[in-house]
């Protein structure tokens, strides 16, 4: 009888424990906490090691780093590296695991942001301000990436608004003709991909340009520039210095991966763009990196 009673009590305790777990429900993950020492100022042409830590409620599976301008634009002249994950719920940025920010000698003076994103069940981010001194003086460029489709592409529009940083599909472009800077299309006549003005698209009878009145004929031209030379253009003043209005005469050019163009947009903004990737054909597309 005593043995039976013992089993009964033991079963009751286990049963209550299980009920208690059910009542409490699953334990929710808490967002990682990211702290970092003040970065301050970094001289162009140098690097700086930054200490700090990430703590979480479970193992940290991923850490990402990103450098942007103070307004959120992308930056190619400043790089950051650090630990990518941890085997525990805490990682300290110190010793061999510090965060290293490297600033090239061509980086523009100004304010920047280091964004750290950590995942440990859930994901959270934190931003830390810093500045660069001793670099090139001027106004940092704004960089955007634009995907544009050829005339039979069903995913991307052919009408490019550089000022807005996008390519418009036919219905949107028809209502915003005055904002169109360039158009991307495939020419069946010469079997070649082309980049041209909105006025050129109308004159060439592309269906995506049907009904466009007073289509803009902005100034642009192709330049010879390597990928590294393009990446080194990081201030608006440099773009101004590169611009040569006397070369901006043609209204269309053959367009291929690696080509670089200088553009004066419908809003009068000077920009430089590079085709970073391309899928050929009437249903193809291009990806452009634009600095303005």
Helices and strands as residue ranges (DSSP letters): H 2-24, E 33-36, E 40-43, E 47-50, E 52-55, E 62-69, E 78-81, E 90-93, G 95-97, E 99-103, E 110-119, E 123-133, E 143-149, E 159-161, E 166-168, H 170-174, G 177-179, E 182-187, E 192-196, H 198-203, G 207-209, E 219-223, H 227-231, H 236-242, G 245-247, E 252-254, E 260-264, E 270-279, E 285-291
